[in-house]
Amino acid sequence: MSAIAAKILGKHHEHVYREVGHRHRLSYADLDALLDREEKQLAADHQRQRAQLTTAAATTTAAVDTNDSLVGDHDHPKRSSSSSIESSSSGSEDEADWHAGGEHEEDLLLELEETTQESILTVTGAEDHLVHDIDHIVHVDITDEQLERMKRLLHVNCLHRGDIERVRGKRWMVAVDGSEASKRAYEGVLRLMDPALDHLLVVTVCDKNLPRRFALCPSEETQLRFELWKAARHILKPYIDELPNRLAPNQYTVMVPSAWDARRMLCNLCKRYNTDTLCVGKHGKGEHNHHHHHLRSLHSYTQKHAGCHVIVF
């Protein structure tokens, strides 16, 4: 590793890595080494902060139980992203995400009457809504039955139409988040694939970082994850309605897995389903998700790690 790379190992802002790497012409190997060390440090910090928050949450829960007749939504403790757990990519949880993606072959439109706000059309919009309106999303008086139902629906993350194990043609995957870039990728893959033989997997990844970062207790995290799940299902609904008319019957799969890192989830799903080609959109300057900062962009990361052809639109 170069001396320049070693010098900036302690910094935590990934845009600094990108800027310094471009300025000093660092290789991808050096930059990846920086990111690996950063992720290990974040994982260690995450474990330590999670232990601290567990103790604090137990104290907060006890206080709420004692004064439940006096506590309302307006009395909710003040939230701060700096006071809660920061996200990380721990190995065991990444593995759980991988196995969860696509396991439950149930209808994602099971509960049509329970939808998110109609104005939320993108993943970034859903995450903005979660951050800015969190006190209207979270309810301190939620019942155990409601929480269990949310947990059950959070496992409804895949809708298979057809036998994905016996595809006569190729398997294509496209990542959609409601942005114009992802719409270009979706239209592009439909032009490239054979609608009579090929199978298409449409994936919208739900983020685990923001719910964990802003939740004050496990029940709140479940509610926030459920809100993002509803938004993802809302984003996918137009595709579910359109695909039967664009492809041969029973030749598509729709997924809404949850993950700490959407890039890794897409790569894992490509390997799990032996995808031939992954299609992603390249976001414009105004489309970047400001809630997530990675050293390498989605299309750059997947081109290196997906294990299949990657087409960028």
C-alpha positions as CSV (number, residue, x, y, z in Angstrom):
1,M,0.0,0.0,0.0
2,S,1.3,3.5,-0.8
3,A,2.4,6.0,1.8
4,I,-0.4,8.3,0.7
5,A,-3.0,5.6,1.2
6,A,-1.6,4.8,4.7
7,K,-1.7,8.4,5.6
8,I,-5.4,8.8,5.2
9,L,-6.5,5.5,6.7
10,G,-7.8,7.2,9.8
11,K,-10.2,9.4,8.0
12,H,-13.9,8.4,7.9
13,H,-15.3,10.5,5.0
14,E,-15.3,8.4,1.9
15,H,-15.4,11.4,-0.4
16,V,-11.9,12.2,0.9
17,Y,-10.8,8.8,-0.3
18,R,-12.2,9.4,-3.7
19,E,-10.7,12.9,-3.9
20,V,-7.2,11.9,-2.7
21,G,-7.3,8.7,-4.8
22,H,-8.0,10.8,-8.0
23,R,-5.4,13.4,-7.1
24,H,-2.6,11.0,-6.4
25,R,-3.7,8.3,-8.9
26,L,-4.1,5.5,-6.3
27,S,-4.9,2.1,-7.6
28,Y,-8.2,0.4,-6.8
29,A,-6.3,-2.1,-4.7
30,D,-5.1,0.7,-2.4
31,L,-8.6,2.2,-2.3
32,D,-10.2,-1.1,-1.5
33,A,-7.6,-1.7,1.2
34,L,-8.7,1.7,2.7
35,L,-12.4,0.7,2.6
36,D,-11.7,-2.8,4.1
37,R,-10.0,-1.2,7.1
38,E,-12.7,1.4,7.4
39,E,-15.4,-1.3,7.4
40,K,-13.6,-3.3,10.1
41,Q,-13.3,-0.2,12.3
42,L,-17.0,0.6,11.8
43,A,-18.0,-3.0,12.6
44,A,-16.1,-2.8,15.9
45,D,-17.6,0.6,16.7
46,H,-21.1,-0.8,15.8
47,Q,-20.8,-3.7,18.2
48,R,-19.6,-1.4,21.0
49,Q,-22.4,1.2,20.4
50,R,-25.0,-1.5,20.1
51,A,-24.1,-2.8,23.5
52,Q,-24.4,0.7,24.9
53,L,-27.7,1.3,23.2
54,T,-29.2,-1.9,24.4
55,T,-28.6,-0.9,28.0
56,A,-30.0,2.6,27.3
57,A,-33.1,1.2,25.5
58,A,-33.9,-1.1,28.5
59,T,-33.9,1.9,30.8
60,T,-36.0,4.0,28.4
61,T,-38.5,1.1,28.0
62,A,-38.9,0.8,31.7
63,A,-39.6,4.5,32.1
64,V,-42.2,4.4,29.3
65,D,-43.9,1.4,30.9
66,T,-44.1,3.2,34.3
67,N,-45.6,6.3,32.8
68,D,-47.6,4.9,29.8
69,S,-50.7,6.7,30.8
70,L,-48.9,10.1,30.5
71,V,-46.8,9.5,27.4
72,G,-48.0,10.5,24.0
73,D,-46.5,11.0,20.5
74,H,-45.7,14.6,21.5
75,D,-43.7,13.3,24.5
76,H,-41.4,11.1,22.4
77,P,-37.7,11.4,23.3
78,K,-35.7,13.6,21.1
79,R,-34.0,11.7,18.3
80,S,-30.5,12.2,16.9
81,S,-28.6,10.1,14.4
82,S,-25.4,10.8,16.4
83,S,-26.9,9.3,19.6
84,S,-27.9,6.0,18.1
85,I,-26.2,3.1,16.4
86,E,-24.2,3.7,13.2
87,S,-24.6,1.1,10.5
88,S,-22.0,-1.5,9.5
89,S,-21.6,-4.5,7.2
90,S,-21.1,-7.2,9.7
91,G,-20.5,-10.6,8.2
92,S,-23.2,-12.6,10.0
93,E,-25.9,-10.0,9.2
94,D,-24.8,-9.8,5.5
95,E,-25.1,-13.5,5.3
96,A,-28.6,-13.3,6.8
97,D,-29.5,-10.7,4.3
98,W,-28.3,-12.9,1.5
99,H,-30.4,-15.9,2.5
100,A,-33.5,-13.7,3.2
101,G,-33.5,-12.2,-0.3
102,G,-36.0,-14.3,-2.3
103,E,-36.9,-16.9,0.3
104,H,-40.5,-16.0,0.8
105,E,-42.5,-16.6,-2.4
106,E,-45.6,-14.7,-1.3
107,D,-47.7,-12.0,-3.0
108,L,-46.1,-8.6,-2.3
109,L,-49.5,-7.1,-2.9
110,L,-51.1,-9.1,-0.1
111,E,-52.2,-6.0,1.9
112,L,-53.2,-3.5,-0.7
113,E,-55.2,-1.4,1.7
114,E,-52.1,-0.5,3.6
115,T,-50.0,1.7,1.4
116,T,-47.4,4.4,1.9
117,Q,-47.9,8.0,0.9
118,E,-48.7,8.3,-2.8
119,S,-46.2,11.1,-3.2
120,I,-43.3,8.8,-2.4
121,L,-42.0,7.5,-5.7
122,T,-38.3,6.8,-5.0
123,V,-36.2,5.1,-2.4
124,T,-34.5,8.4,-1.6
125,G,-37.9,10.0,-1.1
126,A,-38.9,7.2,1.2
127,E,-35.8,7.7,3.3
128,D,-36.3,11.5,3.4
129,H,-39.8,10.9,4.7
130,L,-38.5,8.5,7.3
131,V,-35.9,10.9,8.6
132,H,-38.1,14.1,8.6
133,D,-41.4,12.6,9.7
134,I,-40.2,9.9,12.1
135,D,-42.3,11.1,15.0
136,H,-45.4,10.7,12.9
137,I,-44.4,7.2,11.7
138,V,-43.4,5.7,15.1
139,H,-46.2,5.0,17.7
140,V,-45.3,4.4,21.3
141,D,-48.6,2.7,22.0
142,I,-48.3,0.1,19.3
143,T,-49.6,-3.4,20.3
144,D,-47.6,-6.6,20.2
145,E,-50.1,-8.0,17.6
146,Q,-49.4,-5.1,15.3
147,L,-45.6,-5.5,15.7
148,E,-45.8,-9.3,15.0
149,R,-47.8,-8.5,11.9
150,M,-45.2,-6.0,10.7
151,K,-42.4,-8.6,11.3
152,R,-44.4,-11.2,9.4
153,L,-44.9,-8.9,6.4
154,L,-41.3,-7.8,6.4
155,H,-40.4,-11.4,5.5
156,V,-42.7,-11.2,2.4
157,N,-39.9,-10.1,0.2
158,C,-40.2,-12.1,-3.1
159,L,-42.9,-12.7,-5.7
160,H,-41.9,-15.5,-8.2
161,R,-43.8,-15.9,-11.4
162,G,-42.6,-19.0,-13.1
163,D,-39.9,-21.6,-12.3
164,I,-36.7,-19.6,-12.0
165,E,-34.7,-22.8,-11.7
166,R,-35.8,-24.0,-15.2
167,V,-35.3,-20.9,-17.4
168,R,-35.1,-21.7,-21.1
169,G,-33.2,-18.5,-21.9
170,K,-31.1,-16.2,-19.9
171,R,-31.6,-14.7,-16.4
172,W,-31.6,-10.9,-16.3
173,M,-31.6,-8.7,-13.2
174,V,-32.4,-5.0,-12.9
175,A,-32.1,-2.8,-9.8
176,V,-34.8,-0.2,-9.5
177,D,-35.3,2.6,-7.0
178,G,-37.8,4.8,-8.7
179,S,-35.2,7.2,-10.1
180,E,-34.9,8.1,-13.8
181,A,-31.7,6.2,-14.0
182,S,-33.3,2.9,-12.8
183,K,-36.2,3.5,-15.2
184,R,-33.7,3.7,-18.1
185,A,-32.1,0.4,-16.9
186,Y,-35.6,-1.2,-16.8
187,E,-36.5,-0.1,-20.3
188,G,-33.1,-1.1,-21.5
189,V,-33.2,-4.6,-20.2
190,L,-36.6,-5.2,-21.8
191,R,-35.2,-4.2,-25.1
192,L,-32.3,-6.6,-24.8
193,M,-33.9,-9.7,-23.4
194,D,-36.0,-12.3,-25.3
195,P,-39.5,-11.9,-23.8
196,A,-40.4,-15.5,-24.8
197,L,-37.5,-17.3,-23.2
198,D,-35.7,-15.1,-20.7
199,H,-36.5,-14.5,-17.0
200,L,-36.3,-11.0,-15.4
201,L,-35.6,-10.3,-11.8
202,V,-36.6,-6.8,-10.6
203,V,-35.0,-5.9,-7.3
204,T,-35.6,-2.9,-4.9
205,V,-33.4,-3.1,-1.8
206,C,-34.7,-1.8,1.5
207,D,-32.0,-0.1,3.7
208,K,-31.4,-1.3,7.2
209,N,-29.1,1.5,8.2
210,L,-31.6,4.4,8.7
211,P,-34.1,2.4,10.8
212,R,-31.2,1.2,13.1
213,R,-29.7,4.6,13.2
214,F,-32.8,6.5,14.3
215,A,-34.7,3.9,16.3
216,L,-34.6,4.2,20.1
217,C,-35.7,0.6,20.7
218,P,-36.4,-2.6,18.7
219,S,-40.1,-1.9,18.3
220,E,-39.3,1.5,16.7
221,E,-36.8,-0.2,14.3
222,T,-39.5,-2.6,13.2
223,Q,-41.9,0.2,12.5
224,L,-39.3,2.2,10.5
225,R,-38.3,-0.9,8.5
226,F,-41.9,-1.6,7.8
227,E,-42.3,2.0,6.4
228,L,-39.5,1.5,4.0
229,W,-40.9,-1.9,3.0
230,K,-44.2,-0.4,2.2
231,A,-42.5,2.3,0.1
232,A,-40.4,-0.3,-1.8
233,R,-43.6,-2.3,-2.6
234,H,-45.3,1.0,-3.7
235,I,-42.3,1.7,-6.1
236,L,-42.5,-1.8,-7.5
237,K,-46.2,-1.9,-8.1
238,P,-46.1,-0.3,-11.6
239,Y,-43.6,-3.0,-12.7
240,I,-45.7,-5.8,-11.2
241,D,-48.7,-4.4,-13.1
242,E,-46.8,-4.0,-16.4
243,L,-44.6,-7.1,-16.6
244,P,-47.4,-9.6,-17.4
245,N,-48.0,-7.6,-20.6
246,R,-44.3,-7.2,-21.5
247,L,-43.0,-10.8,-21.0
248,A,-44.2,-14.3,-21.5
249,P,-46.5,-15.6,-18.8
250,N,-44.7,-16.5,-15.5
251,Q,-41.3,-15.2,-16.6
252,Y,-40.4,-12.7,-13.9
253,T,-39.5,-12.3,-10.2
254,V,-39.9,-9.2,-8.0
255,M,-37.8,-8.9,-4.8
256,V,-37.6,-6.4,-1.9
257,P,-34.8,-7.8,0.3
258,S,-33.4,-5.8,3.2
259,A,-29.6,-5.1,3.5
260,W,-27.0,-2.9,5.1
261,D,-25.4,-2.5,1.7
262,A,-27.5,-2.6,-1.5
263,R,-24.5,-3.1,-3.6
264,R,-23.5,-6.3,-1.8
265,M,-27.1,-7.6,-1.8
266,L,-27.3,-7.2,-5.6
267,C,-24.0,-9.1,-6.1
268,N,-25.1,-11.9,-3.7
269,L,-28.5,-12.3,-5.5
270,C,-26.7,-12.4,-8.9
271,K,-24.6,-15.3,-7.6
272,R,-27.5,-17.0,-5.9
273,Y,-29.7,-17.1,-8.9
274,N,-26.9,-17.5,-11.5
275,T,-27.8,-14.3,-13.2
276,D,-26.4,-13.8,-16.7
277,T,-26.6,-10.0,-16.8
278,L,-27.2,-7.3,-14.2
279,C,-28.5,-4.0,-15.4
280,V,-28.2,-0.8,-13.4
281,G,-28.7,2.9,-14.0
282,K,-26.1,5.5,-13.6
283,H,-27.5,8.3,-11.5
284,G,-27.2,11.9,-12.5
285,K,-25.9,14.6,-10.2
286,G,-29.3,15.4,-8.8
287,E,-30.3,11.7,-8.2
288,H,-27.6,10.6,-5.8
289,N,-28.9,9.3,-2.5
290,H,-27.5,11.7,0.1
291,H,-28.2,9.2,3.0
292,H,-25.5,6.8,1.8
293,H,-21.9,7.5,0.9
294,H,-19.7,4.7,-0.6
295,L,-16.2,4.7,-1.9
296,R,-17.4,3.0,-5.0
297,S,-20.7,3.7,-6.8
298,L,-23.2,1.0,-7.4
299,H,-22.3,0.4,-11.0
300,S,-18.6,0.5,-10.2
301,Y,-18.9,-2.0,-7.3
302,T,-21.2,-4.4,-9.1
303,Q,-18.9,-4.5,-12.2
304,K,-16.2,-5.8,-10.0
305,H,-18.1,-8.1,-7.6
306,A,-21.3,-9.3,-9.3
307,G,-19.7,-12.3,-11.0
308,C,-21.7,-11.7,-14.2
309,H,-22.0,-9.2,-17.1
310,V,-23.0,-5.8,-15.9
311,I,-24.7,-3.2,-18.2
312,V,-24.9,0.4,-17.1
313,F,-27.5,2.7,-18.6
